[in-house]
Amino acid sequence: MKIFKLILPIALVFPILFFVSEIITLEFTKTRGKELILPIKGYDPRDLLSGHYLQYNIGFKTSEGDVCLVKRTKKNSKY
């Protein structure tokens, strides 16, 4: 019975400390990051209430224009 009095507080405090440390780590990472806002034009092709298949276009330009700089190989090509 004496061992349960020792283990019970540890078993209750350990998960709380773990989640507090996770929250602190994630918040610290979030505050150190840069905010990136991209203009998105989206629409739902089926209807306005479903929304499961939302299609969107990200409206940003690169210095080269609308060029994709990925070289297609058999390894990464899906088409």
Backbone as JSON, one array per atom type, in Angstrom:
{
  "sequence": "MKIFKLILPIALVFPILFFVSEIITLEFTKTRGKELILPIKGYDPRDLLSGHYLQYNIGFKTSEGDVCLVKRTKKNSKY",
  "N": [[0.81, -1.2, 0.0], [2.01, 1.17, 0.64], [3.68, 1.65, -1.51], [1.9, 2.34, -3.53], [1.07, 4.85, -2.71], [3.26, 6.31, -3.32], [3.62, 5.91, -6.08], [1.2, 6.76, -7.28], [0.96, 9.71, -7.16], [3.13, 10.34, -8.86], [2.34, 9.09, -11.21], [0.17, 10.65, -11.85], [1.21, 13.24, -12.12], [3.27, 13.11, -14.03], [2.16, 12.75, -16.78], [0.9, 15.25, -17.0], [3.03, 17.07, -16.79], [4.41, 16.31, -19.08], [2.62, 17.06, -21.18], [2.48, 19.81, -20.72], [5.13, 20.54, -21.24], [5.21, 19.91, -23.97], [3.34, 21.75, -25.01], [4.61, 24.18, -24.38], [6.94, 23.91, -25.93], [5.87, 23.8, -28.56], [4.55, 26.3, -28.72], [6.73, 28.02, -28.42], [8.16, 27.42, -30.74], [6.29, 28.26, -32.62], [6.13, 31.03, -32.13], [8.67, 31.88, -32.86], [8.72, 31.54, -35.57], [8.1, 32.62, -39.01], [5.39, 34.49, -40.28], [3.39, 33.58, -42.95], [1.44, 34.64, -45.47], [-0.64, 33.64, -47.96], [-2.33, 34.48, -50.92], [-5.34, 32.95, -51.67], [-7.53, 31.56, -53.98], [-10.44, 29.95, -53.88], [-12.86, 27.34, -54.54], [-15.78, 25.3, -54.3], [-16.44, 22.62, -56.22], [-18.68, 20.94, -56.2], [-21.01, 21.48, -54.33], [-22.07, 24.18, -52.14], [-22.41, 23.35, -49.49], [-21.18, 20.9, -48.99], [-18.22, 20.69, -49.33], [-16.03, 18.91, -49.19], [-14.28, 18.47, -51.27], [-12.62, 20.7, -51.9], [-11.29, 22.96, -54.17], [-8.48, 24.89, -55.02], [-6.48, 27.73, -55.92], [-3.27, 28.93, -55.49], [-2.28, 32.18, -55.27], [0.45, 33.33, -56.08], [3.45, 34.74, -57.37], [6.52, 33.87, -58.95], [9.95, 34.8, -59.58], [10.56, 33.76, -62.04], [8.12, 33.51, -63.22], [5.23, 31.52, -63.89], [6.48, 28.87, -63.48], [7.33, 25.53, -63.02], [9.86, 24.09, -61.22], [10.63, 21.43, -60.99], [12.24, 18.5, -61.79], [11.07, 15.91, -63.67], [11.21, 12.52, -63.05], [11.29, 8.96, -63.43], [11.05, 8.04, -60.9], [9.78, 10.01, -59.26], [7.54, 10.69, -60.69], [4.09, 10.71, -61.14], [2.39, 10.53, -63.2]],
  "CA": [[0.0, 0.0, 0.0], [2.9, 2.33, 0.7], [4.21, 1.88, -2.86], [0.87, 3.03, -4.31], [1.07, 6.26, -2.3], [4.39, 6.93, -4.0], [3.45, 5.82, -7.53], [0.02, 7.49, -7.73], [1.26, 11.11, -7.53], [4.02, 10.36, -10.02], [1.54, 8.72, -12.38], [-0.73, 11.77, -12.18], [1.96, 14.45, -12.46], [4.11, 12.89, -15.21], [1.5, 13.14, -18.04], [0.64, 16.69, -17.01], [4.31, 17.72, -17.12], [4.72, 16.01, -20.48], [1.8, 17.89, -22.06], [2.89, 21.2, -20.53], [6.37, 20.74, -21.99], [4.87, 19.91, -25.4], [2.69, 23.03, -25.33], [5.65, 25.22, -24.34], [7.81, 23.72, -27.1], [5.15, 24.19, -29.77], [4.33, 27.74, -28.7], [8.03, 28.66, -28.66], [8.45, 27.24, -32.16], [5.35, 29.09, -33.38], [6.45, 32.45, -32.0], [9.94, 32.16, -33.54], [8.57, 31.39, -37.01], [7.63, 33.75, -39.8], [4.02, 34.34, -40.77], [3.32, 33.6, -44.4], [0.05, 34.74, -45.92], [-0.74, 33.44, -49.4], [-3.68, 34.7, -51.43], [-5.9, 31.71, -52.21], [-8.86, 31.64, -54.57], [-10.96, 28.59, -53.85], [-14.28, 27.1, -54.77], [-16.19, 23.91, -54.16], [-17.09, 22.31, -57.5], [-19.91, 20.16, -56.06], [-21.98, 22.44, -53.83], [-21.5, 25.0, -51.08], [-22.54, 22.75, -48.17], [-20.36, 19.7, -48.8], [-16.9, 21.19, -49.03], [-14.99, 17.91, -49.01], [-13.37, 18.48, -52.41], [-12.31, 22.09, -52.18], [-10.2, 23.2, -55.11], [-7.99, 26.25, -54.83], [-5.27, 28.18, -56.6], [-2.47, 29.84, -54.69], [-1.97, 33.3, -56.15], [1.74, 34.0, -55.89], [4.31, 34.73, -58.55], [7.95, 33.77, -58.73], [10.69, 35.67, -60.5], [10.53, 33.13, -63.35], [6.76, 33.38, -63.69], [4.55, 30.31, -63.47], [7.31, 27.76, -63.93], [7.61, 24.51, -62.02], [11.27, 23.76, -61.37], [10.85, 20.05, -60.57], [12.57, 17.63, -62.9], [10.33, 14.66, -63.55], [11.9, 11.27, -63.31], [10.39, 7.83, -63.22], [10.92, 7.83, -59.47], [8.84, 10.93, -58.64], [6.44, 11.0, -61.59], [2.87, 9.95, -60.9], [1.56, 10.54, -64.4]],
  "C": [[0.86, 1.27, 0.0], [3.46, 2.67, -0.68], [3.19, 2.61, -3.73], [0.8, 4.51, -3.95], [2.21, 7.01, -2.97], [4.17, 6.98, -5.52], [2.28, 6.67, -8.03], [0.31, 8.96, -8.03], [2.18, 11.23, -8.74], [3.24, 10.06, -11.29], [0.58, 9.83, -12.78], [0.04, 13.0, -12.67], [2.75, 14.28, -13.75], [3.39, 13.23, -16.52], [1.22, 14.64, -18.12], [1.92, 17.45, -17.37], [4.7, 17.49, -18.57], [3.94, 16.93, -21.41], [2.14, 19.37, -21.91], [4.19, 21.47, -21.29], [6.13, 20.74, -23.5], [4.24, 21.23, -25.82], [3.72, 24.15, -25.35], [6.56, 25.12, -25.55], [7.12, 24.18, -28.38], [4.9, 25.69, -29.83], [5.64, 28.5, -28.96], [8.4, 28.57, -30.13], [7.56, 28.14, -33.0], [5.71, 30.57, -33.29], [7.76, 32.82, -32.68], [9.8, 32.11, -35.05], [8.09, 32.66, -37.69], [6.21, 33.45, -40.28], [4.02, 34.51, -42.28], [1.85, 33.59, -44.8], [0.05, 34.64, -47.44], [-2.17, 33.72, -49.84], [-4.2, 33.43, -52.12], [-7.29, 32.01, -52.76], [-9.4, 30.22, -54.64], [-12.44, 28.53, -54.16], [-14.54, 25.62, -54.59], [-16.96, 23.53, -55.43], [-18.41, 21.56, -57.35], [-21.06, 21.03, -55.57], [-21.39, 23.15, -52.62], [-21.54, 24.33, -49.71], [-21.63, 21.56, -47.94], [-18.93, 20.06, -48.43], [-15.8, 20.17, -48.85], [-13.94, 17.96, -50.12], [-13.09, 19.91, -52.83], [-11.13, 22.18, -53.13], [-9.77, 24.65, -54.96], [-6.75, 26.48, -55.67], [-4.55, 29.15, -55.68], [-1.96, 30.94, -55.61], [-0.66, 33.97, -55.81], [2.58, 33.81, -57.15], [5.76, 34.57, -58.13], [8.66, 34.68, -59.72], [10.71, 35.09, -61.91], [9.12, 33.03, -63.92], [6.14, 32.1, -63.14], [5.29, 29.08, -63.97], [7.53, 26.81, -62.77], [9.03, 24.02, -62.25], [11.59, 22.35, -60.9], [11.13, 19.21, -61.81], [11.85, 16.3, -62.7], [11.22, 13.49, -63.91], [10.89, 10.15, -63.11], [10.12, 7.62, -61.73], [9.85, 8.72, -58.85], [7.66, 11.28, -59.53], [5.25, 10.1, -61.3], [2.04, 9.8, -62.16], [2.24, 9.83, -65.54]]
}
